[in-house]
Amino acid sequence: MQRATPIRSGWLAFVILAGLVQAAAAGLISDTGAIPSPFSPNADGVYDSTAVFYTLSDTAAVVVSVADSTLSEILMLWSGWENPGEHRHWWDGSEERAMVPDGDYYFLIQAIPQEGGPEDVEIPVAVDTEAPIISDLSAVPNRFTPDGDGVADSVAVSLEVDYTGGGGQVSVVVRDLQGEEVDELFSSVSAESVLVHWDGISSDGTESPDALYSVDIEARDPAGNVSQTELLIDLDLYAPYLGVIYPDSTLTEVRVNDTLAVVNGWAYDRAGVTGVELSLDQVDWVEISFSGPDTVWWEQTLTCTDCVPDSSDGTLAVYVRGHDGVATADGEGHVNGTGSTPPLLSFVVTFDVAGPSHIESTIQDDDNVYYPGQTITIWSEWDDDGYDVEADFSGVDSNFDPEEVQVSGSATGVYTVIYTVSSNAITPVSAAQVRIEATDHFERSLADSSVTVILLAGSGEPSGLSLDRNFFNPAEGDVLEVNLGSYSGEIVIEIFNMTGSLVRRLEASDAQSLTWNGCNDGGRLVASGVYFLSIVTDEGNAVRKVAVIK
């Protein structure tokens, strides 16, 4: 091979020495090479320099230089005496402080031993700073739905790679948007055309969730130059998200005080919402209008045909479903259903055209007779839930405090009212009424509910107090005996009917028992029914209940 003669200033001694020897020393230079080659002096920290290495069998004067592809010397790396053994010299790809262009180069090694002729070696090395070129990158379809219907069940990723310097490695990896690897689709050396599919299954064999993913492509050549790019793909498994705009966010219904209700809501899907439908029976579906690019807004007017203003309310169960823009076998896209994610939207429209309506209120204890300090429990049933229910115990308790009334409601319209009578309440002369009032969502009120409560003075009872029976027939001569046990002091027994009216008063002193023959204070037999005996003694008071049967 013909090559230009290098100019090496300061090497006159080596030239003279070379002229004195008669023949070259065979095998002076061995085990030669350059690592890495190619290399990329681009300051990216990867293969930025290369090392030429060789082994000398004898002590020699050595010159190491760099030549271009024509073997013309462009740079001297080293000159000097070197001992036998391995040697290495680095080159950073520069020539007079400028980086050389990409291409093929040579390390020229000339060694002159103390005895024998010179030996020359040429070692090729390549400079490559150009990263591979990734082109024609595509993902088809960009949005796919691996639901097994045979349409858009996977995404095909294709690309081309030009390594410029020849050879290299390319990898295709799916990552979630947090950067975590989901699946490696491809990894190969020197591949120039790539076509791979992803069916949504992660590397551990599990199904990947509905989400956006990034397909990351990396191409790396032998010089360490890297090209990276990415594209987003949409794994879409879900139907649209749906919602209704309620007048009150704490309710699960749309409530209006009219026979017409304008219902509106929203729908969202990454694939776009292509349709919104409404049904009252989940059988017949009606398309409803909507607007908006991403999150769409829909509106529909509903009519209550059974409502009677100021008299009869009505309700409608409403169902809404959406269609997204994903390709499916039936052409409908993903559709909300009872088992879909998200599910079918369902809610109730209440046409509240009438105010509260009272059904029944009842005492929930054995009787309606109480002492001061005892707790009264009332069930008050109305036509609807969600009312603001209040109870007025001022007729029962002279120290009534409205803040002490506890009211809790249920979905069936039954409200539990609990109140504890104050311990120093003044006993009413006759039975008192507890009035219950309900106010609806539109501030319409009704105080049509009341229950009768009898409050007796004192509390406790003498020991050994008992009745000989809990029912009797005075028409056949039966009498009721009240046994006082060991008590022998003053005793007063007042007998009340269910309305709280006093029918008989009995008094005694130092008696072991008292009897009632079933007559009122006028001497006439009382009517059949339940009667309450208020028993007042010096040791305490008690209430007993007895039935008169005729």
C-alpha positions as CSV (number, residue, x, y, z in Angstrom):
1,M,0.0,0.0,0.0
2,Q,1.4,3.4,-0.9
3,R,1.2,6.0,1.8
4,A,2.6,9.5,2.5
5,T,5.8,9.7,4.5
6,P,5.0,11.3,7.9
7,I,7.1,14.3,9.1
8,R,8.4,13.6,12.6
9,S,10.5,16.5,14.0
10,G,12.9,15.5,16.8
11,W,13.3,12.0,15.5
12,L,16.7,12.4,13.8
13,A,18.3,9.9,16.2
14,F,15.7,7.3,15.2
15,V,16.3,7.9,11.5
16,I,20.1,7.5,11.9
17,L,19.6,4.4,14.0
18,A,17.3,3.0,11.4
19,G,19.8,3.6,8.7
20,L,22.5,1.5,10.6
21,V,20.4,-1.6,10.9
22,Q,20.4,-4.2,8.2
23,A,17.0,-6.0,8.7
24,A,13.7,-5.6,10.5
25,A,13.1,-7.5,13.8
26,A,10.4,-10.0,13.0
27,G,7.3,-9.8,15.3
28,L,8.4,-6.7,17.2
29,I,4.8,-5.3,17.3
30,S,1.9,-7.7,18.1
31,D,-1.6,-7.9,19.8
32,T,-2.7,-4.6,18.2
33,G,-6.1,-3.1,18.1
34,A,-8.3,0.0,18.9
35,I,-11.1,0.0,21.5
36,P,-13.7,1.2,21.1
37,S,-14.1,1.4,17.4
38,P,-16.1,3.1,16.2
39,F,-16.1,5.8,18.9
40,S,-18.1,9.1,19.2
41,P,-16.1,12.1,20.5
42,N,-19.3,14.2,21.2
43,A,-18.9,14.8,24.9
44,D,-22.0,12.7,25.8
45,G,-20.0,10.6,28.2
46,V,-20.3,7.4,26.1
47,Y,-17.3,6.2,24.0
48,D,-16.0,9.8,23.8
49,S,-12.4,8.5,23.2
50,T,-10.6,5.4,21.9
51,A,-7.4,3.7,22.9
52,V,-4.8,2.1,20.5
53,F,-3.0,-0.9,22.2
54,Y,-0.1,-3.1,21.2
55,T,2.6,-5.3,22.6
56,L,6.4,-4.8,22.1
57,S,8.7,-7.8,22.1
58,D,11.8,-5.7,22.6
59,T,12.8,-2.2,23.7
60,A,12.2,0.2,20.8
61,A,11.8,3.8,19.8
62,V,8.1,4.2,19.1
63,V,6.1,6.8,17.2
64,V,2.2,6.6,17.3
65,S,0.3,8.9,15.0
66,V,-3.2,9.2,13.5
67,A,-3.8,9.2,9.8
68,D,-6.8,9.9,7.7
69,S,-8.4,7.4,5.3
70,T,-5.6,8.1,2.7
71,L,-3.0,7.3,5.3
72,S,-1.9,10.9,5.5
73,E,-0.7,11.6,9.0
74,I,-2.8,14.3,10.8
75,L,-1.7,14.0,14.4
76,M,1.2,12.6,16.4
77,L,0.0,10.9,19.6
78,W,3.3,9.7,21.1
79,S,7.0,9.4,20.5
80,G,9.7,7.9,22.8
81,W,11.4,4.8,24.0
82,E,9.2,2.0,25.3
83,N,10.1,-1.2,27.0
84,P,8.8,-4.7,26.1
85,G,5.2,-5.4,27.1
86,E,1.7,-4.0,26.6
87,H,1.2,-0.3,25.7
88,R,-1.8,1.9,25.3
89,H,-2.4,5.5,24.0
90,W,-5.7,7.5,24.0
91,W,-7.1,9.7,21.3
92,D,-10.1,12.0,21.9
93,G,-10.9,12.5,18.3
94,S,-9.3,16.0,18.0
95,E,-6.8,17.5,15.6
96,E,-5.2,20.8,16.7
97,R,-8.1,21.4,19.2
98,A,-10.8,20.7,16.6
99,M,-12.7,17.5,16.3
100,V,-12.1,15.5,13.2
101,P,-15.1,14.7,11.0
102,D,-16.8,11.4,11.0
103,G,-15.0,8.7,8.9
104,D,-12.4,6.1,8.8
105,Y,-8.9,6.7,10.3
106,Y,-5.7,4.8,11.1
107,F,-3.4,4.5,14.0
108,L,0.1,4.3,12.6
109,I,2.7,2.6,14.8
110,Q,6.4,2.7,13.9
111,A,8.8,1.0,16.2
112,I,12.7,0.9,15.8
113,P,14.5,-1.6,18.1
114,Q,18.0,-1.2,19.3
115,E,19.0,-4.0,17.0
116,G,17.3,-4.8,13.8
117,G,15.1,-2.9,11.4
118,P,12.0,-0.8,12.0
119,E,8.5,-2.2,12.0
120,D,5.3,-0.4,10.9
121,V,1.6,-1.3,11.8
122,E,-1.6,0.3,10.6
123,I,-4.7,-0.1,12.9
124,P,-8.1,1.1,11.6
125,V,-10.4,3.1,13.7
126,A,-13.7,4.8,12.9
127,V,-15.2,8.1,14.2
128,D,-19.0,8.2,14.3
129,T,-20.9,11.0,16.0
130,E,-24.2,10.7,14.1
131,A,-27.0,9.0,16.0
132,P,-29.2,6.5,14.2
133,I,-32.2,8.0,12.4
134,I,-35.7,6.7,13.4
135,S,-38.3,7.3,10.8
136,D,-41.8,6.2,9.6
137,L,-42.9,5.7,13.2
138,S,-46.6,4.8,13.6
139,A,-49.1,3.1,15.8
140,V,-52.2,1.7,14.2
141,P,-54.8,2.0,15.6
142,N,-53.6,4.6,18.0
143,R,-56.6,3.8,20.2
144,F,-57.3,0.1,20.7
145,T,-59.6,-2.0,22.8
146,P,-58.4,-5.6,23.6
147,D,-61.9,-6.9,24.3
148,G,-61.7,-9.9,22.0
149,D,-64.4,-8.8,19.5
150,G,-62.0,-9.0,16.6
151,V,-61.9,-5.2,16.0
152,A,-59.0,-3.1,17.2
153,D,-57.9,-5.7,19.7
154,S,-54.2,-4.8,19.4
155,V,-52.0,-1.9,18.3
156,A,-49.3,-2.4,15.6
157,V,-46.1,-0.3,16.0
158,S,-43.9,0.1,13.0
159,L,-40.7,2.0,12.3
160,E,-37.5,2.3,10.2
161,V,-33.9,2.7,11.5
162,D,-30.9,4.1,9.6
163,Y,-27.8,3.5,11.6
164,T,-25.6,5.8,9.3
165,G,-22.4,4.1,10.5
166,G,-23.8,0.6,10.1
167,G,-25.2,-1.8,12.6
168,G,-26.6,-1.1,16.1
169,Q,-29.5,-2.1,18.4
170,V,-33.1,-1.0,18.6
171,S,-35.7,-1.6,21.4
172,V,-39.4,-0.9,21.7
173,V,-40.8,-0.7,25.2
174,V,-44.3,0.2,26.5
175,R,-44.4,2.3,29.7
176,D,-47.1,3.9,31.8
177,L,-47.3,7.6,32.2
178,Q,-45.3,7.3,35.4
179,G,-42.4,5.9,33.4
180,E,-42.7,2.3,34.7
181,E,-42.1,-0.4,32.2
182,V,-45.2,-2.4,31.2
183,D,-43.9,-4.6,28.5
184,E,-40.8,-4.9,26.2
185,L,-42.1,-5.5,22.7
186,F,-38.9,-5.7,20.7
187,S,-35.1,-5.8,21.2
188,S,-32.7,-6.8,18.4
189,V,-29.3,-6.0,16.9
190,S,-29.0,-4.4,13.4
191,A,-32.8,-4.4,12.8
192,E,-33.6,-1.8,10.2
193,S,-37.4,-2.4,9.9
194,V,-39.6,-3.2,12.9
195,L,-43.2,-4.2,13.1
196,V,-44.6,-5.4,16.5
197,H,-48.0,-5.8,18.1
198,W,-49.2,-5.2,21.6
199,D,-52.5,-6.7,22.9
200,G,-52.5,-4.9,26.2
201,I,-51.0,-7.8,28.2
202,S,-48.1,-6.7,30.4
203,S,-44.8,-8.6,30.8
204,D,-46.1,-10.4,33.9
205,G,-49.1,-11.8,31.9
206,T,-51.7,-9.5,33.5
207,E,-54.2,-7.3,31.6
208,S,-53.1,-3.7,31.6
209,P,-55.7,-1.2,32.9
210,D,-57.6,1.4,30.9
211,A,-55.1,4.3,30.4
212,L,-52.8,6.2,28.1
213,Y,-49.4,4.5,27.5
214,S,-46.1,5.6,26.0
215,V,-44.3,3.5,23.4
216,D,-40.6,4.3,23.8
217,I,-38.2,3.6,20.9
218,E,-34.4,3.7,21.4
219,A,-31.8,3.0,18.6
220,R,-28.1,2.8,19.6
221,D,-25.1,2.3,17.3
222,P,-21.8,0.7,18.2
223,A,-20.3,4.2,18.8
224,G,-22.8,4.7,21.6
225,N,-24.8,7.3,19.7
226,V,-28.5,7.1,20.8
227,S,-31.7,8.2,19.2
228,Q,-34.9,8.1,21.3
229,T,-38.5,8.9,20.5
230,E,-41.9,8.1,21.7
231,L,-45.6,8.1,20.9
232,L,-48.8,7.8,22.9
233,I,-51.3,5.0,22.5
234,D,-54.7,4.7,24.2
235,L,-55.8,1.4,25.7
236,D,-59.5,2.1,26.0
237,L,-61.6,-0.5,27.9
238,Y,-64.2,1.8,29.5
239,A,-67.5,3.3,28.5
240,P,-68.0,7.0,29.0
241,Y,-68.1,8.5,32.5
242,L,-71.5,10.0,33.3
243,G,-73.0,12.4,35.8
244,V,-76.1,14.4,36.6
245,I,-76.1,17.9,37.9
246,Y,-78.2,17.8,41.0
247,P,-79.8,20.8,42.6
248,D,-78.4,19.6,45.9
249,S,-75.1,17.6,45.8
250,T,-76.1,15.8,49.0
251,L,-79.2,14.2,47.3
252,T,-79.3,11.3,44.9
253,E,-82.3,12.6,43.1
254,V,-83.5,15.5,41.0
255,R,-86.4,17.2,42.8
256,V,-88.6,19.9,41.4
257,N,-91.9,21.5,42.6
258,D,-93.5,21.3,39.2
259,T,-94.9,18.8,36.8
260,L,-91.9,19.5,34.4
261,A,-88.3,18.8,35.2
262,V,-85.3,19.9,33.1
263,V,-82.6,17.4,33.8
264,N,-79.0,18.0,32.7
265,G,-75.7,16.3,33.1
266,W,-72.4,15.5,31.5
267,A,-70.4,12.7,29.8
268,Y,-66.7,12.2,29.2
269,D,-64.5,9.8,27.4
270,R,-61.0,10.0,26.0
271,A,-62.2,8.5,22.8
272,G,-64.9,11.2,22.6
273,V,-68.6,10.8,23.3
274,T,-70.5,10.0,20.1
275,G,-74.0,9.6,21.6
276,V,-76.1,10.0,24.8
277,E,-79.4,8.1,25.3
278,L,-82.1,8.2,28.0
279,S,-84.6,5.6,29.1
280,L,-87.3,5.3,31.7
281,D,-87.4,1.5,31.6
282,Q,-84.0,0.3,30.2
283,V,-85.9,-1.0,27.2
284,D,-86.8,1.9,25.0
285,W,-83.9,4.4,24.6
286,V,-84.2,7.9,23.2
287,E,-81.3,9.9,21.9
288,I,-80.9,13.2,23.6
289,S,-78.9,16.2,22.4
290,F,-75.5,17.2,23.7
291,S,-72.8,19.7,23.1
292,G,-69.1,20.1,23.8
293,P,-65.8,18.8,22.4
294,D,-64.4,16.7,25.2
295,T,-66.7,16.7,28.1
296,V,-70.2,16.9,26.6
297,W,-73.2,18.4,28.3
298,W,-76.7,17.0,27.8
299,E,-80.2,18.2,28.7
300,Q,-83.7,16.6,28.6
301,T,-87.2,17.8,29.7
302,L,-89.3,15.2,31.6
303,T,-93.0,15.4,32.3
304,C,-95.0,13.8,35.2
305,T,-98.3,12.6,33.7
306,D,-99.6,11.3,37.1
307,C,-99.0,14.4,39.2
308,V,-101.8,16.5,40.6
309,P,-100.6,19.9,41.7
310,D,-101.0,20.6,45.4
311,S,-102.2,17.1,45.9
312,S,-100.3,14.1,44.4
313,D,-96.5,13.9,43.9
314,G,-94.8,11.7,41.3
315,T,-91.5,10.1,40.6
316,L,-89.6,8.8,37.5
317,A,-86.7,6.4,37.5
318,V,-84.3,7.7,34.8
319,Y,-81.4,5.8,33.1
320,V,-78.7,7.4,30.9
321,R,-76.0,5.7,28.8
322,G,-73.3,7.0,26.5
323,H,-71.4,5.8,23.5
324,D,-67.7,6.5,22.9
325,G,-65.7,6.7,19.7
326,V,-63.8,3.4,20.0
327,A,-64.0,0.9,17.1
328,T,-66.1,-2.2,18.1
329,A,-67.6,-5.0,16.1
330,D,-71.1,-3.7,16.5
331,G,-70.1,-0.2,15.6
332,E,-71.7,1.2,18.8
333,G,-68.4,1.8,20.7
334,H,-68.3,1.2,24.4
335,V,-71.8,1.6,25.9
336,N,-72.7,2.0,29.6
337,G,-74.6,-0.9,31.1
338,T,-75.5,-2.4,34.5
339,G,-72.2,-4.3,34.6
340,S,-69.9,-1.9,32.7
341,T,-67.2,0.4,33.9
342,P,-68.4,3.1,34.6
343,P,-71.9,1.6,35.0
344,L,-75.2,2.9,33.6
345,L,-76.2,6.2,35.2
346,S,-79.5,5.9,37.1
347,F,-81.3,8.4,39.3
348,V,-84.8,9.5,40.4
349,V,-86.7,12.6,39.4
350,T,-89.2,13.6,42.1
351,F,-92.0,15.9,41.0
352,D,-92.7,17.4,44.4
353,V,-95.9,19.3,43.6
354,A,-97.6,18.8,47.0
355,G,-96.4,19.7,50.5
356,P,-95.9,17.2,53.3
357,S,-98.6,14.6,54.0
358,H,-98.9,13.0,57.4
359,I,-99.8,9.3,57.6
360,E,-99.5,8.2,61.2
361,S,-97.7,9.0,64.5
362,T,-97.6,6.5,67.4
363,I,-96.0,6.1,70.8
364,Q,-93.4,3.3,70.7
365,D,-93.6,2.3,74.3
366,D,-96.0,0.0,76.2
367,D,-98.3,2.9,77.0
368,N,-98.4,6.7,76.8
369,V,-98.0,7.3,80.5
370,Y,-94.7,8.8,81.7
371,Y,-93.0,10.2,84.8
372,P,-90.7,13.2,84.8
373,G,-87.2,12.1,83.7
374,Q,-88.5,9.3,81.4
375,T,-87.8,9.2,77.6
376,I,-90.6,9.4,75.1
377,T,-90.1,7.7,71.7
378,I,-92.5,8.4,68.8
379,W,-92.6,7.1,65.3
380,S,-94.0,9.7,62.9
381,E,-94.7,8.5,59.3
382,W,-95.0,10.9,56.4
383,D,-95.3,10.6,52.7
384,D,-91.6,11.2,51.9
385,D,-88.2,11.2,53.4
386,G,-85.9,14.2,53.6
387,Y,-88.3,16.4,55.6
388,D,-87.2,18.7,58.4
389,V,-89.3,17.3,61.3
390,E,-89.8,19.1,64.6
391,A,-91.7,18.0,67.7
392,D,-93.3,20.3,70.4
393,F,-93.4,18.8,73.9
394,S,-94.3,22.0,75.7
395,G,-97.7,20.6,76.6
396,V,-96.1,17.7,78.3
397,D,-93.0,19.4,79.8
398,S,-93.2,22.8,81.5
399,N,-89.4,23.1,81.0
400,F,-89.4,22.0,77.4
401,D,-86.2,22.7,75.4
402,P,-86.5,22.2,71.6
403,E,-82.8,21.6,71.4
404,E,-83.2,18.4,73.4
405,V,-85.5,16.8,70.8
406,Q,-83.7,14.2,68.6
407,V,-85.1,13.4,65.2
408,S,-83.8,10.8,62.7
409,G,-85.4,9.8,59.4
410,S,-85.4,6.8,57.2
411,A,-85.7,6.2,53.4
412,T,-89.3,5.1,54.0
413,G,-90.5,8.4,55.4
414,V,-90.6,7.2,59.0
415,Y,-89.1,9.7,61.5
416,T,-88.0,8.6,65.0
417,V,-88.6,11.4,67.6
418,I,-86.9,11.0,71.0
419,Y,-87.4,13.3,74.0
420,T,-86.5,13.0,77.7
421,V,-88.9,14.8,80.0
422,S,-87.2,17.1,82.4
423,S,-87.0,15.7,86.0
424,N,-88.8,18.8,87.5
425,A,-91.6,19.0,84.9
426,I,-95.0,20.1,86.2
427,T,-97.6,17.4,85.7
428,P,-100.4,18.4,83.3
429,V,-104.0,18.4,84.7
430,S,-105.1,16.2,81.7
431,A,-103.5,14.4,78.8
432,A,-101.3,16.6,76.7
433,Q,-100.6,16.6,73.0
434,V,-97.2,16.3,71.4
435,R,-97.4,18.2,68.0
436,I,-95.1,17.1,65.2
437,E,-94.5,19.4,62.2
438,A,-92.7,18.5,58.9
439,T,-91.2,21.0,56.4
440,D,-90.2,19.9,52.9
441,H,-87.5,20.9,50.6
442,F,-89.5,23.9,49.3
443,E,-90.3,25.3,52.8
444,R,-93.8,24.0,52.8
445,S,-94.9,23.0,56.3
446,L,-97.6,20.8,57.8
447,A,-98.3,20.4,61.6
448,D,-101.0,17.7,61.2
449,S,-99.5,15.1,63.5
450,S,-100.1,14.8,67.2
451,V,-99.9,12.0,69.9
452,T,-101.4,12.0,73.4
453,V,-99.0,11.7,76.3
454,I,-100.0,11.4,80.0
455,L,-97.4,12.7,82.5
456,L,-97.7,11.7,86.1
457,A,-95.9,13.3,89.1
458,G,-93.1,11.6,90.9
459,S,-91.3,8.3,90.3
460,G,-90.6,5.0,91.8
461,E,-93.1,2.7,93.7
462,P,-93.5,1.0,97.1
463,S,-92.0,-2.5,97.3
464,G,-94.3,-5.4,96.9
465,L,-96.8,-3.4,94.8
466,S,-98.9,-5.7,92.5
467,L,-102.2,-6.3,90.7
468,D,-104.0,-9.5,91.2
469,R,-104.9,-9.5,87.4
470,N,-104.3,-7.5,84.3
471,F,-107.9,-7.7,82.9
472,F,-111.3,-8.2,84.5
473,N,-115.1,-8.1,83.7
474,P,-116.9,-5.8,86.2
475,A,-120.2,-6.6,84.5
476,E,-119.9,-10.1,85.9
477,G,-118.9,-8.9,89.4
478,D,-115.1,-9.0,88.9
479,V,-113.1,-6.6,90.9
480,L,-109.4,-5.5,90.6
481,E,-107.3,-5.7,93.7
482,V,-104.2,-3.5,94.2
483,N,-101.9,-5.2,96.7
484,L,-99.6,-2.8,98.6
485,G,-97.3,-5.4,100.1
486,S,-95.8,-4.1,103.4
487,Y,-96.8,-0.5,102.8
488,S,-99.3,0.9,105.2
489,G,-99.3,4.6,104.7
490,E,-101.4,7.0,102.6
491,I,-102.3,5.9,99.1
492,V,-104.1,7.6,96.2
493,I,-105.1,5.7,93.0
494,E,-106.2,7.8,90.0
495,I,-107.6,5.8,87.1
496,F,-107.3,7.3,83.5
497,N,-108.7,6.1,80.2
498,M,-106.7,6.1,77.0
499,T,-107.5,9.7,76.3
500,G,-106.0,10.8,79.6
501,S,-109.3,11.6,81.2
502,L,-109.7,10.8,85.0
503,V,-112.5,8.3,85.5
504,R,-112.1,7.3,89.2
505,R,-110.2,8.3,92.3
506,L,-109.5,5.9,95.2
507,E,-108.0,6.9,98.6
508,A,-107.0,4.9,101.7
509,S,-104.8,5.1,104.8
510,D,-103.0,2.2,106.5
511,A,-104.6,-0.2,104.1
512,Q,-102.9,-3.3,102.7
513,S,-104.9,-3.2,99.5
514,L,-107.5,-1.3,97.5
515,T,-110.1,-2.6,95.1
516,W,-111.7,-1.2,92.0
517,N,-115.1,-2.5,90.8
518,G,-114.8,-1.0,87.3
519,C,-117.1,2.0,88.0
520,N,-116.3,5.6,87.5
521,D,-116.8,8.3,90.1
522,G,-120.4,8.5,89.1
523,G,-121.0,4.9,90.0
524,R,-121.4,3.7,86.4
525,L,-119.4,0.9,84.8
526,V,-116.7,2.2,82.5
527,A,-116.5,1.1,78.9
528,S,-114.4,-1.7,77.7
529,G,-110.8,-0.7,77.0
530,V,-107.4,-0.1,78.5
531,Y,-107.1,2.0,81.7
532,F,-104.0,3.3,83.6
533,L,-103.7,3.3,87.4
534,S,-101.6,6.1,88.8
535,I,-100.6,4.9,92.2
536,V,-99.2,7.6,94.5
537,T,-97.7,6.7,97.9
538,D,-95.4,8.2,100.4
539,E,-92.7,5.8,99.3
540,G,-93.0,6.4,95.6
541,N,-95.3,6.4,92.7
542,A,-96.2,3.8,90.0
543,V,-98.3,3.3,86.9
544,R,-100.1,0.1,86.1
545,K,-102.2,-0.9,83.1
546,V,-105.3,-3.0,83.1
547,A,-108.0,-4.0,80.6
548,V,-111.7,-3.9,81.2
549,I,-113.5,-6.5,79.2
550,K,-117.3,-6.7,79.1
